[in-house]
């Protein structure tokens, strides 16, 4: 890997999403990158949602500059956690965008980035040699989602605290890492405090059944399981996102008090080829401003035309589940990203990242749009 001819510049614009999105990258990560010799530009107000000031960033190094949003987007490498919809045109051709870009389910985004000439790296695709993601907070996805599901049930189903009820039955669709974390939290009613309270009261516990691909396609089994499910969890990573696993009509099989917990948070992209729909059909998608939806919530009526929504239950869904607890989330992402961004900064961008290079070069290459374009079968 050659050293860049001039110091590489790195921009950290803020995420201008829903008001409750308070996450920003923290000063330790900014300082580490400045220590590589990079010139780092951060948008004024960075970290303010978590109680940080501009001075908390500018004092970590003379190589850190507090500036405006547009200048942050003009740098060689631009890092922003969530995909910066509506801001891609601020990037210059040849710049590197590092973000949660979800190439596999956002074909229009991929086409736009290629048209703009942006060397994009999708954080969700950066993986080690065994295919395990290196930038993820899947435990927080499960923790926050399952905790929200049980909090909703605790408010809407008085029988949850009835000592004469049967066990609470949770069905988790998907046996990947999100699903495995979901099992952990589901057995504890979503969090330790609720688990301690209900266990101390002598209430029956929680039965958790995980349903993998070999059963999600068995309609007879799945319909029967839905009939006894109190909490239905979508933790799937589908090979074919063009058709639902649970059609909207099957939601009617769930008990009236059931809660649907959406951890996958797939989009509806009906114009894509093939189209992309949600695994549990007809449920709304939430964000950090609102992640709980009662059956009568207006959000159900804003889904794309043609998506059936007749059958409804309480739903918890959040596009950014880790952001429910913002600062712990960003400590996790910062520690995971530090060696990857340091590698990218020392290389001066994606062009000199080698798919057969060092451990972190190989990982970055797997998430790089350039590398995927050169090897489309990967």
C-alpha positions as CSV (number, residue, x, y, z in Angstrom):
1,X,0.0,0.0,0.0
2,X,1.5,3.3,-1.1
3,X,1.4,6.4,1.1
4,X,-0.8,9.2,-0.4
5,X,1.0,12.1,-2.0
6,X,-0.8,14.6,0.2
7,X,-2.7,14.2,3.5
8,X,-6.0,12.5,2.9
9,X,-9.0,14.5,4.0
10,X,-12.0,12.9,5.8
11,X,-15.4,14.5,6.3
12,X,-17.9,13.7,9.1
13,X,-21.2,15.3,8.2
14,X,-24.1,15.0,10.7
15,X,-27.1,12.8,10.0
16,X,-30.0,15.1,9.3
17,X,-32.7,12.5,9.8
18,X,-35.6,12.3,12.2
19,X,-35.3,14.6,15.3
20,X,-34.7,11.6,17.6
21,X,-31.7,10.5,15.6
22,X,-29.0,11.7,18.0
23,X,-26.0,9.6,16.9
24,X,-22.7,11.0,15.7
25,X,-19.2,9.6,15.7
26,X,-17.3,10.4,18.9
27,X,-14.1,12.3,19.6
28,X,-11.8,9.3,20.2
29,X,-12.4,8.1,16.6
30,X,-11.9,11.5,15.2
31,X,-8.6,11.9,17.1
32,X,-7.3,8.5,16.0
33,X,-7.8,9.4,12.3
34,X,-6.2,12.8,12.8
35,X,-3.2,11.0,14.3
36,X,-2.6,9.2,11.0
37,X,-1.9,12.7,9.4
38,X,-5.3,13.0,7.8
39,X,-7.1,16.3,7.9
40,X,-10.5,15.7,9.5
41,X,-13.5,17.9,8.9
42,X,-16.5,17.6,11.2
43,X,-19.8,19.4,10.9
44,X,-20.6,22.0,13.6
45,X,-22.9,20.6,16.1
46,X,-21.5,17.1,15.8
47,X,-22.2,15.1,19.0
48,X,-24.6,17.7,20.4
49,X,-27.4,15.2,20.6
50,X,-25.3,13.2,23.1
51,X,-24.0,16.3,25.0
52,X,-20.8,17.0,23.2
53,X,-19.6,20.4,22.0
54,X,-17.5,21.5,19.0
55,X,-14.6,22.0,21.3
56,X,-14.7,18.4,22.4
57,X,-13.7,17.6,18.8
58,X,-11.5,20.4,17.8
59,X,-9.2,20.0,20.8
60,X,-8.3,16.4,20.1
61,X,-5.9,17.5,17.3
62,X,-4.9,20.6,15.3
63,X,-5.8,18.4,12.2
64,X,-9.5,18.5,13.2
65,X,-11.5,21.3,11.7
66,X,-15.1,22.3,12.6
67,X,-16.9,23.4,9.5
68,X,-20.3,23.2,7.7
69,X,-22.1,20.3,6.1
70,X,-21.2,21.0,2.5
71,X,-17.4,21.2,3.2
72,X,-17.6,17.9,5.0
73,X,-19.1,16.3,1.9
74,X,-16.3,17.7,-0.3
75,X,-13.6,15.6,1.3
76,X,-11.7,12.6,-0.1
77,X,-13.4,10.2,2.3
78,X,-16.9,11.0,3.7
79,X,-18.2,8.9,6.7
80,X,-21.8,9.0,7.8
81,X,-23.5,6.2,9.6
82,X,-26.9,6.1,7.8
83,X,-27.1,6.4,4.0
84,X,-27.3,10.2,3.3
85,X,-30.4,10.3,1.1
86,X,-30.7,13.6,-0.7
87,X,-27.0,14.5,-0.2
88,X,-25.2,12.3,-2.6
89,X,-24.8,15.1,-5.1
90,X,-22.6,17.0,-2.6
91,X,-19.9,14.3,-3.0
92,X,-17.3,14.9,-5.7
93,X,-16.5,12.3,-8.3
94,X,-13.9,9.9,-7.0
95,X,-14.7,10.5,-3.4
96,X,-15.2,7.6,-1.0
97,X,-18.5,7.4,0.8
98,X,-18.5,5.1,3.8
99,X,-22.0,4.4,5.1
100,X,-24.7,1.8,5.7
101,X,-25.6,1.6,2.1
102,X,-27.3,-1.8,1.8
103,X,-26.3,-2.5,-1.8
104,X,-28.2,-5.8,-2.0
105,X,-31.6,-4.3,-1.3
106,X,-31.1,-0.7,-2.8
107,X,-30.5,-1.2,-6.5
108,X,-31.5,2.4,-7.3
109,X,-28.9,3.7,-4.8
110,X,-26.2,1.6,-6.3
111,X,-27.0,2.9,-9.8
112,X,-26.9,6.5,-8.6
113,X,-23.6,6.1,-6.8
114,X,-22.1,4.6,-10.0
115,X,-23.4,7.4,-12.1
116,X,-21.9,9.9,-9.7
117,X,-18.6,8.2,-9.8
118,X,-18.5,7.7,-6.1
119,X,-16.3,4.9,-4.6
120,X,-18.8,3.7,-2.1
121,X,-18.1,1.3,0.8
122,X,-21.1,-0.2,2.5
123,X,-20.5,-0.7,6.2
124,X,-23.0,-3.6,6.4
125,X,-21.0,-5.6,3.8
126,X,-17.5,-5.2,5.3
127,X,-16.7,-8.7,6.4
128,X,-13.8,-10.9,7.6
129,X,-12.5,-13.9,5.7
130,X,-15.3,-16.1,7.2
131,X,-18.0,-13.7,6.0
132,X,-18.8,-12.3,9.4
133,X,-19.7,-8.6,9.5
134,X,-17.1,-6.4,11.2
135,X,-19.2,-3.3,11.6
136,X,-22.5,-4.2,13.3
137,X,-24.4,-3.7,16.5
138,X,-26.8,-6.7,16.1
139,X,-27.0,-7.3,19.8
140,X,-28.5,-3.9,20.3
141,X,-30.9,-4.5,17.4
142,X,-32.3,-7.5,19.2
143,X,-32.1,-5.9,22.7
144,X,-33.9,-2.7,21.8
145,X,-36.4,-4.4,19.5
146,X,-37.4,-7.3,21.8
147,X,-37.5,-4.9,24.8
148,X,-39.9,-2.6,22.9
149,X,-42.1,-5.6,21.9
150,X,-42.5,-6.7,25.5
151,X,-43.0,-3.1,26.7
152,X,-45.8,-2.7,24.2
153,X,-47.3,-6.1,25.3
154,X,-47.1,-5.1,29.0
155,X,-49.2,-2.0,28.2
156,X,-51.8,-3.6,25.9
157,X,-52.3,-7.1,27.3
158,X,-53.1,-7.1,31.0
159,X,-52.9,-10.9,31.0
160,X,-49.2,-10.7,30.8
161,X,-49.1,-10.2,34.6
162,X,-51.8,-12.8,35.3
163,X,-50.3,-15.6,37.4
164,X,-52.8,-18.1,35.8
165,X,-51.7,-17.5,32.2
166,X,-49.7,-20.0,30.3
167,X,-46.1,-19.4,29.1
168,X,-45.6,-16.5,26.7
169,X,-44.8,-18.0,23.3
170,X,-42.3,-16.2,21.1
171,X,-41.7,-17.2,17.5
172,X,-38.5,-15.9,15.8
173,X,-38.2,-16.1,12.1
174,X,-34.5,-16.3,11.3
175,X,-31.7,-18.2,12.9
176,X,-28.8,-15.8,12.1
177,X,-26.9,-13.6,14.5
178,X,-29.9,-11.2,15.0
179,X,-32.1,-14.2,15.7
180,X,-29.7,-15.7,18.2
181,X,-29.5,-12.4,20.1
182,X,-33.3,-12.2,20.0
183,X,-33.5,-15.6,21.7
184,X,-31.4,-14.3,24.5
185,X,-33.5,-11.3,25.2
186,X,-36.9,-12.9,24.5
187,X,-36.3,-15.5,27.3
188,X,-35.9,-12.5,29.6
189,X,-39.1,-10.6,28.6
190,X,-36.9,-8.2,26.7
191,X,-34.7,-6.9,29.6
192,X,-33.4,-7.9,33.0
193,X,-35.6,-5.6,35.0
194,X,-38.9,-6.9,33.6
195,X,-37.7,-10.4,33.8
196,X,-36.8,-10.0,37.5
197,X,-40.2,-8.4,38.3
198,X,-42.3,-11.1,36.5
199,X,-40.1,-14.0,37.8
200,X,-40.3,-12.7,41.3
201,X,-44.1,-12.6,41.0
202,X,-44.1,-16.3,40.2
203,X,-45.4,-15.9,36.6
204,X,-44.8,-18.5,34.0
205,X,-41.8,-17.8,31.8
206,X,-41.2,-17.4,28.0
207,X,-41.0,-20.2,25.5
208,X,-39.0,-19.3,22.4
209,X,-39.1,-21.2,19.1
210,X,-36.6,-20.3,16.3
211,X,-37.8,-21.0,12.8
212,X,-35.1,-21.3,10.1
213,X,-35.4,-21.5,6.3
214,X,-36.3,-25.2,6.3
215,X,-39.5,-24.3,8.2
216,X,-40.4,-20.8,7.1
217,X,-41.4,-22.3,3.7
218,X,-43.7,-24.9,5.3
219,X,-47.0,-23.1,5.2
220,X,-48.8,-25.7,7.3
221,X,-46.3,-25.6,10.1
222,X,-46.0,-21.8,10.1
223,X,-49.8,-21.2,10.1
224,X,-50.1,-23.5,13.0
225,X,-47.3,-21.8,14.9
226,X,-48.8,-18.3,14.3
227,X,-52.1,-19.4,16.0
228,X,-50.3,-19.8,19.4
229,X,-47.7,-17.0,19.0
230,X,-47.8,-14.0,21.4
231,X,-44.7,-12.3,20.0
232,X,-43.7,-12.8,16.3
233,X,-40.2,-11.6,15.5
234,X,-38.8,-11.0,12.0
235,X,-35.1,-11.6,12.2
236,X,-34.8,-12.9,8.6
237,X,-32.1,-12.4,6.0
238,X,-34.0,-13.7,3.0
239,X,-32.4,-15.0,-0.1
240,X,-35.5,-14.0,-2.1
241,X,-37.0,-10.8,-0.8
242,X,-39.5,-10.6,-3.6
243,X,-42.2,-12.4,-1.7
244,X,-43.3,-12.4,2.0
245,X,-42.8,-15.2,4.4
246,X,-46.0,-14.2,6.3
247,X,-48.7,-12.9,3.9
248,X,-50.9,-10.2,5.4
249,X,-53.9,-12.5,5.6
250,X,-51.9,-14.9,7.9
251,X,-51.6,-12.1,10.5
252,X,-55.3,-12.9,11.3
253,X,-54.1,-16.2,12.7
254,X,-52.2,-14.4,15.5
255,X,-54.0,-13.9,18.8
256,X,-55.6,-10.4,19.1
257,X,-53.0,-9.4,21.8
258,X,-50.0,-10.5,19.8
259,X,-47.1,-8.1,19.0
260,X,-45.1,-8.2,15.8
261,X,-41.4,-7.3,16.4
262,X,-39.6,-6.2,13.2
263,X,-35.9,-6.5,13.5
264,X,-35.1,-7.0,9.8
265,X,-36.8,-3.7,8.7
266,X,-36.6,-4.4,5.0
267,X,-38.0,-1.8,2.6
268,X,-40.9,-2.0,0.1
269,X,-39.3,-1.4,-3.3
270,X,-42.0,-2.4,-5.7
271,X,-40.4,-0.8,-8.7
272,X,-37.2,-2.8,-8.4
273,X,-36.6,-5.8,-10.6
274,X,-37.2,-8.2,-8.9
275,X,-39.4,-6.2,-6.4
276,X,-38.6,-6.2,-2.7
277,X,-41.3,-6.6,-0.1
278,X,-41.3,-7.1,3.7
279,X,-41.1,-10.6,5.2
280,X,-44.2,-9.9,7.2
281,X,-46.5,-8.4,4.7
282,X,-48.3,-5.1,5.3
283,X,-46.7,-3.8,8.4
284,X,-45.4,-0.2,8.8
285,X,-41.7,0.7,9.1
286,X,-40.7,2.9,12.1
287,X,-37.8,5.1,13.0
288,X,-36.4,6.7,16.0
289,X,-39.3,9.2,16.3
290,X,-41.9,6.4,16.4
291,X,-41.3,2.7,16.6
292,X,-44.6,1.4,18.0
293,X,-47.7,1.2,15.9
294,X,-51.1,0.2,17.2
295,X,-53.5,-1.5,14.7
296,X,-55.3,1.9,14.2
297,X,-52.2,4.0,13.7
298,X,-52.4,6.1,10.5
299,X,-49.0,4.7,9.4
300,X,-50.7,1.6,8.2
301,X,-52.5,3.6,5.6
302,X,-49.3,5.2,4.1
303,X,-47.9,1.9,2.8
304,X,-47.5,1.6,-1.0
305,X,-50.7,1.0,-2.9
306,X,-51.2,-2.7,-3.6
307,X,-49.7,-3.8,-0.2
308,X,-52.5,-5.4,1.8
309,X,-52.9,-4.1,5.3
310,X,-56.3,-5.4,6.3
311,X,-55.0,-7.7,9.0
312,X,-53.2,-5.8,11.8
313,X,-51.6,-6.3,15.2
314,X,-49.5,-4.0,17.3
315,X,-46.1,-3.7,15.6
316,X,-42.7,-2.4,16.8
317,X,-40.3,-1.5,14.0
318,X,-37.4,0.9,13.8
319,X,-35.0,1.5,10.9
320,X,-32.2,2.2,13.4
321,X,-32.8,0.1,16.5
322,X,-29.3,0.6,17.9
323,X,-30.0,4.4,18.0
324,X,-32.5,3.9,20.8
325,X,-29.4,4.1,23.0
326,X,-27.1,6.4,21.0
327,X,-23.9,6.9,22.9
328,X,-23.2,3.2,23.7
329,X,-24.1,2.4,20.1
330,X,-21.5,4.9,18.8
331,X,-18.8,3.6,21.1
332,X,-19.3,0.2,19.5
333,X,-19.3,1.5,16.0
334,X,-16.2,3.7,16.7
335,X,-14.1,0.8,18.0
336,X,-15.1,-1.4,15.1
337,X,-14.5,1.3,12.5
338,X,-11.2,2.6,13.8
339,X,-8.8,0.1,12.1
340,X,-10.9,0.1,8.9
341,X,-10.9,3.8,8.5
342,X,-7.2,4.0,9.5
343,X,-6.4,1.5,6.7
344,X,-8.5,3.5,4.3
345,X,-6.9,6.8,5.2
346,X,-3.4,5.4,4.9
347,X,-4.3,4.1,1.5
348,X,-5.7,7.4,0.4
349,X,-9.0,5.9,-0.7
350,X,-10.4,2.7,-2.3
351,X,-8.2,2.7,-5.4
352,X,-5.2,1.3,-3.6
353,X,-7.1,-1.1,-1.4
354,X,-6.2,-4.6,-2.5
355,X,-8.7,-7.4,-2.3
356,X,-5.8,-9.8,-1.6
357,X,-4.0,-7.4,0.7
358,X,-4.0,-7.1,4.5
359,X,-6.8,-8.4,6.7
360,X,-8.5,-5.0,6.9
361,X,-7.9,-4.3,3.2
362,X,-9.7,-7.5,2.3
363,X,-12.5,-6.6,4.6
364,X,-12.9,-3.2,3.1
365,X,-12.8,-4.6,-0.4
366,X,-15.7,-6.9,0.3
367,X,-17.9,-3.8,1.1
368,X,-16.6,-1.8,-1.8
369,X,-18.8,-1.0,-4.7
370,X,-15.7,-0.9,-7.0
371,X,-14.7,-4.4,-6.0
372,X,-18.3,-5.7,-6.4
373,X,-18.5,-4.1,-9.8
374,X,-15.3,-5.8,-10.9
375,X,-16.4,-9.1,-9.5
376,X,-20.2,-9.0,-9.9
377,X,-20.7,-12.6,-8.7
378,X,-19.4,-11.8,-5.3
